[in-house]
């Protein structure tokens, strides 16, 4: 039987934060990164859990992210746009800094946007969406990545995996949340297949010559494909425009040019939109939250599953019973804590 270790959410967060501090991150950066990584493990999203630590540290070691960055907030009271300069650090502390101002503007104005510039991003978007649904707001979050996805009909990487997330608040229960890459699968999923020696499903990727492949190595050297063909390709392009060009930050091809590799976490910007359902529905009949529940109940009543329900179930179990790590994962954490950046190739 494979040996496992069970830690509380808090204990794992302390261990992950200690690793980041050991490798030169300040408390602002280390704390925010630990919270989002542990959220991934807590919710059984292994592709965004402790597996991501080495990639973040590799980026620090390469000098492509500032471990001691202090993000700066800029918020004109008369504007619906809140801006945070990540100052070359990770996106997560910049997001945490901007959320209170974003939420206040969205409630006061009905909608507001948070723009994060000059940040390194490596994590899932659903923790950010949920930070806003906890405030009673609906939210959209998006960002580019680096060029690893071929547009439909193309044969070379151009678009990023370009994740896109949405959340709707629900009273007394978990929010309605979806978070997905606009590629068929997240790049982390292909890497996990490679590590496990498993073939990819058909239709996930093409090789360097533009031919379909199920070999993870060939896929990583070639390009992933958009989900839904031309529809995913169009949404991915929209994200390049809105969360790259419109906010004055890098597009996915520019990110790859800057980094020169896909082994480091991407450096770009992020766009977060927050909406007040009450403000939009004001003066119209019906409570928007009650009407949404009717929709959700009808979906479930047909035997369908709302997105993120498995994740919320895993969260409840982790909070009740702790987070289970394999022996390999525990050894990885111990090695990183002991050796710091020397443990990272």
C-alpha positions in Angstrom: 0.0 0.0 0.0 1.3 3.5 -0.9 2.2 5.5 2.2 0.2 8.7 2.7 0.3 11.7 5.0 -2.7 13.6 6.1 -2.4 17.3 7.0 -5.0 19.9 8.0 -5.6 22.7 5.5 -3.9 25.1 7.9 -0.8 22.8 8.4 -0.3 22.4 4.7 -0.6 26.1 4.2 2.1 26.7 6.8 4.4 24.2 5.2 4.0 25.6 1.7 4.4 29.2 2.9 7.6 28.1 4.7 9.0 26.7 1.5 8.3 30.0 -0.3 9.9 32.0 2.5 12.9 29.7 2.5 13.4 30.4 -1.2 13.4 34.2 -0.8 9.7 35.2 -1.1 8.5 37.9 1.3 5.5 37.3 3.5 3.1 39.0 1.0 4.1 36.8 -1.9 4.6 33.6 0.2 1.2 33.8 2.0 -0.8 34.5 -1.2 0.9 31.7 -3.1 0.5 29.2 -0.3 -3.2 30.0 0.0 -4.0 29.3 -3.7 -1.8 26.2 -3.9 -3.4 24.7 -0.8 -6.9 25.6 -2.2 -6.0 23.4 -5.2 -5.0 20.4 -3.0 -8.0 21.0 -0.7 -10.4 20.8 -3.6 -8.7 17.8 -5.2 -7.4 19.8 -8.2 -4.0 18.2 -8.3 -3.0 20.0 -11.5 -3.1 23.3 -9.5 -1.9 22.0 -6.1 1.6 21.3 -4.7 2.7 20.1 -8.1 2.8 23.9 -9.1 5.4 24.8 -6.4 8.4 23.8 -8.4 7.3 25.7 -11.5 6.9 28.9 -9.4 10.3 28.4 -7.8 11.9 27.7 -11.1 10.6 31.0 -12.3 12.1 32.7 -9.2 15.4 31.0 -9.8 15.4 32.2 -13.4 15.0 35.8 -12.3 11.7 36.2 -14.2 9.6 37.1 -11.1 10.4 39.4 -8.2 10.1 37.4 -4.9 10.1 40.5 -2.8 7.6 42.5 -4.8 4.9 44.7 -3.0 1.9 45.3 -5.3 0.6 48.8 -5.6 -3.1 49.8 -5.8 -4.3 52.6 -8.0 -8.0 53.4 -7.7 -9.6 56.7 -9.0 -12.8 57.2 -7.0 -14.7 58.3 -10.1 -13.8 55.3 -12.2 -15.1 51.8 -12.4 -11.6 50.6 -13.2 -9.3 49.5 -10.3 -5.7 48.9 -11.2 -3.0 47.0 -9.4 0.6 47.0 -10.5 2.0 43.6 -9.4 5.5 45.1 -9.6 6.9 42.0 -11.2 5.6 39.7 -8.5 3.0 37.0 -8.6 -0.6 37.7 -9.5 -2.1 36.3 -6.3 -1.1 39.0 -3.8 -2.0 41.7 -6.4 -5.4 40.2 -6.7 -5.9 40.0 -2.9 -4.9 43.7 -2.7 -7.4 44.8 -5.3 -10.5 42.8 -4.2 -11.8 45.2 -1.5 -11.7 48.2 -3.9 -13.2 46.2 -6.7 -16.1 44.9 -4.6 -16.8 48.4 -3.3 -16.9 49.8 -6.8 -19.1 47.0 -8.1 -21.7 47.5 -5.3 -21.7 51.3 -5.8 -21.6 51.5 -9.6 -23.2 48.2 -10.5 -20.1 46.8 -12.2 -16.4 47.4 -11.9 -13.1 46.0 -13.3 -9.8 45.1 -11.7 -6.8 45.2 -14.0 -3.6 43.5 -12.8 -0.5 44.4 -14.7 3.1 43.0 -14.8 2.4 39.8 -12.9 3.4 36.2 -13.0 0.5 33.8 -13.1 0.4 30.1 -12.5 -2.7 29.2 -10.6 -6.4 28.4 -11.2 -8.9 31.3 -11.5 -11.7 29.8 -9.4 -10.2 31.0 -6.1 -10.5 34.5 -7.4 -14.0 34.1 -8.7 -15.0 32.7 -5.3 -13.4 35.7 -3.5 -16.0 37.8 -5.3 -19.0 35.5 -5.0 -18.3 35.6 -1.2 -19.0 39.3 -1.5 -22.4 38.7 -3.2 -21.1 39.6 -6.6 -21.1 37.8 -10.0 -17.6 37.7 -11.6 -15.7 37.0 -14.8 -11.9 36.4 -14.7 -9.6 35.8 -17.6 -5.9 36.0 -18.6 -3.6 35.0 -21.4 -0.7 32.6 -20.9 2.1 31.7 -23.3 1.7 30.5 -26.9 1.0 26.8 -26.6 -2.3 26.5 -28.5 -2.8 26.4 -32.2 -5.8 28.3 -33.5 -8.4 26.2 -35.3 -7.0 25.4 -38.8 -3.5 26.4 -37.7 -0.5 24.2 -37.1 1.7 26.2 -34.7 1.3 27.5 -31.1 -0.1 31.1 -31.1 -2.8 31.4 -28.4 -2.4 30.6 -24.7 -4.4 28.1 -22.8 -6.2 31.4 -21.8 -8.3 30.3 -18.8 -11.7 31.8 -18.3 -13.8 31.6 -15.1 -17.3 32.7 -14.0 -19.0 32.8 -10.7 -22.6 33.5 -9.4 -23.3 33.9 -5.7 -25.8 31.7 -4.0 -27.3 32.2 -0.5 -26.6 29.4 1.9 -24.8 27.1 -0.4 -21.7 26.9 -2.7 -21.7 29.4 -5.6 -22.2 28.5 -9.2 -18.6 28.4 -10.6 -16.9 27.3 -13.7 -13.2 27.6 -14.6 -11.7 26.2 -17.7 -8.9 26.6 -20.2 -9.9 27.5 -23.7 -7.7 24.7 -24.8 -9.1 21.2 -24.8 -7.2 20.6 -21.5 -4.9 22.7 -19.3 -1.2 22.3 -20.0 -0.7 20.9 -16.5 -3.0 18.0 -17.4 -0.7 17.1 -20.3 2.3 17.3 -18.0 0.6 15.0 -15.5 -0.1 12.5 -18.3 3.6 12.7 -19.2 4.7 12.0 -15.7 2.3 9.1 -15.3 3.4 7.6 -18.7 -0.2 7.8 -20.0 -1.3 8.6 -23.5 -3.5 11.7 -24.1 -7.1 11.4 -25.4 -7.5 11.9 -29.1 -8.1 15.5 -30.2 -6.1 17.2 -27.4 -2.9 18.1 -29.3 -0.8 18.1 -32.4 2.9 17.5 -32.8 5.6 19.9 -34.0 4.7 19.0 -37.6 1.0 19.7 -37.1 -0.1 16.1 -37.0 -2.5 14.8 -34.4 -0.8 13.0 -31.4 -1.6 11.2 -28.2 2.0 11.3 -27.0 2.4 13.9 -24.1 6.0 14.5 -25.1 5.1 15.2 -28.7 2.2 17.4 -27.5 4.4 19.5 -25.3 6.8 20.0 -28.2 3.9 20.8 -30.6 0.7 22.5 -29.7 -2.5 22.0 -27.8 -5.9 22.4 -29.5 -8.8 24.8 -28.6 -11.9 23.2 -27.1 -14.9 23.2 -29.4 -12.9 23.9 -32.5 -13.5 27.4 -33.9 -15.6 28.4 -30.9 -12.8 27.9 -28.4 -10.3 29.5 -30.8 -12.5 32.6 -30.9 -12.9 32.8 -27.1 -9.1 32.4 -26.7 -8.6 35.2 -29.2 -11.1 37.4 -27.3 -9.1 36.8 -24.1 -5.9 37.9 -25.9 -7.6 41.1 -26.9 -9.4 41.9 -23.5 -6.8 40.6 -21.0 -3.7 41.4 -23.0 -4.0 44.1 -25.6 -6.8 46.1 -24.0 -5.1 46.4 -20.6 -1.7 47.2 -22.1 -0.1 44.0 -21.2 1.5 41.0 -23.0 -0.2 38.6 -25.4 0.6 34.9 -25.3 3.1 35.1 -28.2 4.8 38.1 -26.5 5.0 36.1 -23.2 6.7 33.3 -24.9 9.2 35.7 -26.5 9.9 37.2 -23.1 10.4 33.9 -21.3 12.0 31.9 -24.1 10.5 28.7 -22.6 7.3 27.2 -21.4 9.0 25.7 -18.3 8.5 29.0 -16.4 5.3 30.6 -15.1 4.0 33.1 -17.6 4.3 36.9 -17.2 1.4 39.0 -18.3 -1.7 40.7 -17.0 -5.2 39.7 -15.8 -8.7 41.1 -16.1 -11.4 40.7 -13.4 -15.0 41.9 -13.9 -17.4 42.1 -11.0 -21.2 42.7 -11.3 -23.9 43.5 -8.7 -27.0 41.4 -9.6 -29.1 43.7 -7.4 -28.0 46.8 -9.3 -28.6 45.2 -12.7 -32.0 43.8 -11.7 -33.2 47.0 -9.9 -36.6 48.1 -11.0 -37.4 44.8 -12.6 -39.8 42.1 -11.2 -38.3 39.2 -9.2 -35.3 38.6 -7.0 -32.3 37.7 -9.3 -30.9 35.3 -6.7 -34.3 33.5 -6.3 -34.7 33.3 -10.1 -31.2 31.9 -10.4 -32.1 29.2 -7.9 -35.0 28.2 -10.1 -32.7 27.8 -13.0 -30.2 25.7 -11.0 -32.9 23.5 -9.5 -34.2 22.8 -13.0 -30.8 21.8 -14.2 -30.3 19.5 -11.3 -33.8 18.2 -11.6 -33.0 16.9 -15.1 -30.2 14.8 -13.7 -27.5 17.2 -14.8 -24.6 18.3 -12.5 -23.7 21.9 -11.8 -20.0 22.7 -12.4 -17.6 22.5 -9.5 -19.8 20.2 -7.4 -17.2 17.6 -7.2 -14.7 20.2 -6.2 -16.9 21.5 -3.4 -17.5 17.9 -2.1 -13.7 17.4 -2.1 -13.3 20.7 -0.2 -15.9 19.6 2.5 -14.0 16.3 2.9 -10.6 18.0 3.2 -11.9 20.4 5.8 -13.4 17.6 7.7 -10.7 14.9 7.4 -7.6 16.7 6.2 -5.6 16.8 2.9 -4.0 13.5 1.9 -0.6 13.6 0.3 1.3 10.8 -1.3 4.7 9.8 -0.1 6.2 11.3 -3.3 4.4 14.6 -2.6 5.5 14.7 1.0 9.1 14.0 0.0 8.9 16.8 -2.5 7.8 19.3 0.1 10.5 18.1 2.5 13.2 18.4 -0.2 12.1 21.9 -1.2 12.0 23.1 2.4 15.5 21.6 3.1 17.3 22.7 -0.1 15.3 25.7 -1.3 16.1 26.8 -4.8 19.0 24.3 -4.9 16.3 21.6 -5.2 15.0 23.2 -8.4 16.6 22.4 -11.8 
